[in-house]
Amino acid sequence: MKVAIIEERCVGHGMCLLACPELFELSDEDGHAFLRSENVPPALQEAVLQAQRGCPEQAIVTSA
């Protein structure tokens, strides 16, 4: 699985960081989310899907 953040939609709520701190971080400059890696290990797939479902701005997209 791969994950991406649609930067134009992210406003920095931080819900993704709460769901999966292993892959998501927040920028010190503007508070917007960014990824440590776009490749999601199998052990983190459910956490990433939770982050995607919990994003108020629907800024997280996943693909196979």
Residue pairs with C-beta under 8 A, 6 or more apart in sequence:
1 39
1 40
1 45
1 48
1 62
1 63
1 64
2 38
2 39
2 40
2 62
2 63
2 64
3 23
3 35
3 38
3 40
3 48
3 52
3 60
3 61
3 62
4 35
4 38
4 60
4 61
4 62
4 63
5 16
5 33
5 34
5 35
5 59
5 60
5 61
6 58
6 59
6 60
6 61
7 32
7 59
9 57
9 58
9 59
10 32
10 33
10 57
10 59
11 32
11 57
12 26
12 27
12 30
12 31
12 32
12 33
13 55
13 56
13 57
14 26
14 31
14 33
15 51
15 54
15 55
15 56
16 24
16 33
16 51
16 54
16 55
16 60
17 24
17 25
17 26
17 33
18 54
19 47
19 48
19 50
19 51
19 54
20 44
20 47
20 48
20 50
20 51
22 36
22 44
22 47
23 35
23 36
23 37
23 40
23 44
23 47
23 48
24 33
24 34
24 35
24 36
24 51
25 33
25 34
25 35
25 36
26 32
26 33
26 34
27 33
27 34
33 59
40 48
40 62
48 60
48 62
49 62
51 60
52 60
52 61
52 62
